[in-house]
Amino acid sequence: MGTTTTGSPTSRARAGRSSTLRNVVAFCLMLALSAFGYEFVFLILTVHVYDLTHRAFSVGVFTAITFLPKMFSAVYGVLVDWYDGRWILAVNAGLVGVLAFALGVAEHVTAICVLWFVATIFIMFINTTRTALMAVIMPAGDYPWGNSVILAILNAARIGAPALAGLVMRRLDEQVLMLVASGGYVLCAASSLALEAPPACVERCEANDAVAGRGVARPRATASSLKEGLRYIAQSGSIRRLGAIGVCWRLFLGMQLSLFVVYVTHHLGRSEAEYGVFMTAVALGSLVGSVIGPFVARIFDEKRLIMAGLVLHYASFGALGLVADYQVALAVAFASFCVFYVTVVGIHSLRDRSTRADVRGRVYGASTSIFTPPTIVSILVGGYLADVVGVNIVFACSGALAAASAIWIVWNLEVPARVPALAAAADEDPE
């Protein structure tokens, strides 16, 4: 152990770079396994539920269950801040692996929905933890690259996992595929344990543990921490406005994934296979935008990038409602989501720099909890209005409203951001 501290500065720097590289590789492997695993399991179960019931409503209920655990993301964030993220990832990935196996043998739709609800809670722990852990795993200051890696892998999973599942499902049944997915989550748990805890993580866990204490003090400290995440968002002008951007995006465009199939099959009059091609164009545009995002971020300052990117994405999304040609719609969708994910890289980088390391889990978890209700409202209201006035009118109007909200919010966005020196949760006497 002592040899790591007595070498020359050059050897210590080389060892530090090697350790950082191992961490980045292990992190990317964990991220890829969890992202592909989720997309893989979700597609298989969607098909399985439809095969069991032959009812679109059952598939809709199954999909809606995915959103419910997000309501409690603030709680996940507190636990991410309290405990070692590597163990949170490993334990939850292992539990999802067990549940994936159980889902593969379940034959009643009620049992599948219950098991999926529980599995999605553990998946939300994984998602919250990996987002917070990225900021300390990636080299200091490389937030654009870190967010680019995360978004690129997530979008690659959205493209690759459904295509892979579709090909394999022709030869193997759902039970075998779910067993494969279960094994993937076990490997995800192993890659999480391969991560080395950065000093910042160790110090943060020790400090939070000292604040929380033991026994009855832990629930009180946890309750105080939930408030701290919300208080931090309220006190940070940049985080508050970025949160407002997220709320408006989900309120005006949260229904898009559920309405794209209606847009392609009814408004454009195309087949379900061509809907699949359309969604591939969306995913490819998202992947390209994620990859080139860091390069674009070097050219433009963040405020201009966020303003121009959001307005262009929202306007082009609204333009889909005016498009009646399938080929043109493919090009618009690809370009729109490419621009959007370039912008997301900038938004997430500003978010990471604007958030103190010791409260990232709480802030990110609280943000997800805040974003979930407008998403559900958007899906329900958007679906209702699409039946009444047409999906093209919904797209055109929601795109225009989203663009107006972006101009209003980003105009007052604070860049560079001030990071508030928020008083610790321990300042409030638990007694």
N, C-alpha and C positions, 0 to 999 in steps of 0.2 A: 504493500500500500504506500509505503514511504517513497518509493522510487518515482512515483508520479509527481512529487513536489520538489525533488532535489535535482532534476535534470536541468539542462540549459534552457533559456527562454525559447530558443528555436524549437527544441524537442517538445516543450510543453505546449507551444502554439500548434505544432503539428499534431500532437495528441488531442488537443482541443478541437481542431478541425476534423480529425478522424471521428471523434465522438459525436460531433454535430452531424456529420454525414450519415453515420449509422442511425442516429435518431431520426433524421429526415427520411431515410429509406424505410425504416420500420414504421414511421408515421404514415407514409404514403401507402405502404402495403396494408396497414390496418384500415386506412380510409377506403382503399379500393375494395377490400374484402367486404367491409360493412356496406358500402354503397351498392356494389353489385349484388350482394346478398339481399338487400332490401328490395331492389327493383325485381330481382329474380323471384323472390317469395311472393311479392305483391301480385305480379302477373299470373303466376301459377295458381294462387288462391282465387283470383278473380275468375279465371277460367273454371276452376273447380266448383266454385259457388254457383256459377251459371249452369254448369253441367248437372248439379244436384237439383236445382230449382227450376231452371228454364224461365226465370223471371228477372227482368231488368231491375225491378224494384229491390230485389234481394241483393243484387250487385251494388245498387246505390247505397243501401244500408251498410253493407260491408265497407264501402269506400268512405262513408261518413264516419265510421268508427275510427278511421285513421286520424281524424282531426281532433277527436275528443281528448286524448292524453296531452295534446299541446296546450290545453287550458291550464295545466299544472306545471308549465315549464319553469315558472319562477322557483318552485320547490326544487326541481332538478338542479337549477343554477346554484342554489344555496349549497346543496350537497357537493356539487363540483368544486366550489370554493373551499369547503371544509376538508375534503379528503383528497388523497392522491389520485389524480386523473387516470393514471395507468391502471390502477386496480378497479376503478369505476368502469373503465372500458372493458377490462378483462372479465369481470363478474357479469356485467350486463350482456356482453357478447356471448358468454357461455350460456346464460339463461335463455337468450333468444335461440341459440342452437338447440337446446332441449325442447323449447316450445315449437320450433320448426319441425322437429321430428314428430311431436304430438299432433301438429296440424296436418302432417302428411297422412296420418292414420285415422283422423277424425272424419266421420261420414255424415254427421248431422250438422246442418247449417248453423244452428244455435251454438253448438259446441265450437264450431270454427270461429264464429263471431266473438265469443267469450275469450277463447285462447288468443285470437288476434288482438283484441283490446289489451290484454295483459302484455303480449309481446311488443305492442307498439309503445307501451310505457317504457320498457327497457330500451327500445330503439331510440326513443326521445332522450334518454340518458346518454346513449352513445353519441347522438348528434350534438347535444349541448356540450359534452365533454371534449369532443374532438375539435369543435370550434374554439373553445377557450384554450385548449392545449396547443393549438397551432401557433398562437402568439408567443409562446415560450419555447416551442420546439424549433421553429424556423430561426435562422440567424437574425440577430437584432437589426431592426430597421427594414427587413425584407417583407413587410406586410403585403405590398402589392403582389410579390411573387408567391407568398404563402397563400393568399386568397385566390390567386390564379390557379395554383396547383389544386386546391380544394374544389373550385368550380369546374376545372377541366376534368377532374376525375369523376365528379358527380354527374356531369353531362355525358361523359363517355359511358358511364354506367346506364344512363337513361337510353342511350343508343344501343349499347352492346348487350345488356342483360335481356331486354325483350326479344331481340333478334336471336340470341343464343337459346333462350328458353323456347321460342317458337320452333327452332330447328330441332332441338333435342326432344321436344314433346311429341314429335312425329314417331319417335322410336321408343321412348320410355314413358311410363305412366307417371302420374303426379306424385305417388308415394316415393318412387326412386328419386325424382327430382328434388323433393323436399329433404330427403336424406342427404343428397349432395349439398343442398343449401345449409343444412345443419352442420355438416363438416366444414363448410366455408366459414361459418361463424365461430367454430372452435379454433380454426386457424387465425381468425381475427383476434380472438382472446390471447392466443400465444404471441402474436406480433405486438399486441399492446404491452405485454409483460417484457418484451425485448427492448422497450423504450427505457432510456436512462433518465431518471428524474433530474431535470435541471435544478441548479441551486435555488433559483427563484421559487420553484414549486415547493421544495422542501421547506424553505423559510416561511412561505405563505401558510402551508399546512400547520407548521409548528406555532406560528403566531395566532392563527384562527383557533387552534386547539386550546391555546392558553386563554384566549378570550372566552371561548365557549365553556371551558371547564368540564366537569364531569357530572353525571347523574341528572338531576332535575334542571341544572343550569343549561344543558344542551338544548332542550326544546325552546326555552325562553330566548336563548341566543339565536336559534334558528328563526324564530318568529321575528326577532329584531332584524335579522339579516334580510328577510323577505322585504321588510320596509326599506332597508338600506338600498336595495337594488332599485326600487321605485323612486326613492329620494334622490339617488344619484342621477337617474334619468331626468328628474324634474329640475335638478340644479345645474346640469350641463346643457348649455344652450345648443351645442352641436348634436349631442346624443338625442335631445328632445326633438330637434327638427328632423334628424335622420329617422327617428321613430315616427314622426308625422308623415314623412315620405312613405315609410313602410305601411302605415295604416291606410293611406289613400290608395297606394298601389293595390293592396288587397281588397279594399272596398270597391274600387272601380274595375279592377281586372282580375280579381280572385276567381271569377266564374269561368275564366277562359278555358281551362283544361276540360271542364265538363261541357262546354258549349262548342268546342272546336269540332267535335264529331257532328253536331247539328249543322254547323256552318258548312262543312265540307259535303256532307251527304244530302242535306236539304237545300241550302242556299246555292251551292255550286253544282248540286246534282250529280255528285260523284259516288263511287263505291266505297265500301269499308276499306278495301285494299289501298285505295288512293288516299283515304284518311290516314292510313299508316304511313304512306309516303310523306304526307303533309307534316305529320308529327316528327318524322325523321328530319325534315328540313328545319323544323323548329329546334330540335336537339342539336343538329349540326351547326346552325347559326349560334346557338348558345355556347357550344364547344369552341368554335373559332373565336368568338368574343372573349371567352375566358382566357384563351392562350395569348391573344394579342393585347389584352388589357394592360399588362405592365408596361409594354412599349408605348402605348398611347398615353398612359399616365405620365410618362417622362416628358411628353411634348406639351401637354396642357395642364394648367393648374386645376386642382380638384373641383373648385366651384364651377368653373366653366365646363369642365368635363361632365359633372353631374347635371348641370342645367341643360346643356346641349343634348346629352345622351338621353335623359329622361323625356324631354320634349319630343325628340325625334322618334323614340320608341313608342310613346303614347300616340303621337300623330299617325305613325305608320300602322299601329294596331287599329286605330279608328278608321284608317283608309281601307282596311280589309273589308269593312262593311260596305264600301262603295265599289269593291272589285267583284266582277262577275265571271272572270276568266280564271280557270284553275292554275294555269302556268304562271300567270301574273301573281296570283295569291301565294304560290310557292316562293317566288322571288321576294315578295314583300315580307313574308313571314321569316324567311332566312335572314334578310337584312335587318329586320326589326329586332330580332332576338340576338343577333350579333352585336348590334349597337347597345342593347340593353345589358348584356353581360360584360361588355367593356366598361360600362357605367357602374355595374355592381362591384367590379374590382376596386374602383375608386371609392365607392360608398363604404365598402367593408374595410378598406385600408384606413379611411378617415375615422370610422367607428373604432377600430382597434387602437389607433393612436389617441383617441379621445377618451378611452376607458382605462382606469387604473387597473393594474394587473391583479390586485387582490380582490376586486369585485367583478371581474369579467363574467364569471359564471352566473352571478346574480343578475347582472345587467342584461346579458344575452338571454337568460331564461325568462326574465320579466318581459323582455321585448317580445319573445315568441308568444307568451301568454296574452299580451296585449293585441298581437296581430291576428290571433285565431278567431275571435268573434266577428270582425269585419269580413274575414274570409268566408265563414259560414253564411253570413247575411248576403254576401255577394253571390254565392252559389244558389241560394234559395230565391232571392229576388231576381237575379239574372235569368234563371231558368223560367221563372213565372213570366217575366216580361218577354222573353224570347218566344214563348207560346202565344202571347197576346199581340205583340207588334212586329215580331220577326227578329231573328238573331243578327241580321245585318244592321238593323237600327240600334240594337243594344250595343254592338261593337262600336259603331260610329259615335254614339252619344257618350259611352263610357270612356272612349279614347280622348274625346274632347274635354270631358270633365277632369280626367287624370292629368292632361297636359296643363290645364289651368291651375290645378292644385300644385303641380311641380314648380311652375313659374312663381307662384305666391310663396311657397315654402323655401325654395332654394335661394330666392332673392335675399332672404334674411339669414342664410346659413353662415355660421361663423367659421372662417378658414383663414389662418390656422386656428385650430381649436384650443380652448383653454380646458385643462384637465382640473376639475374642482378638487380641492383638498377637503374631501368630505370627512366629517367627524366619524370616528369608528363607532360600530354598533355598541361597543362597550360603554360609550358615553351615557347611554340610557340605562339607568339603574333597573335591573330586572325585578327588583323587589317592588 
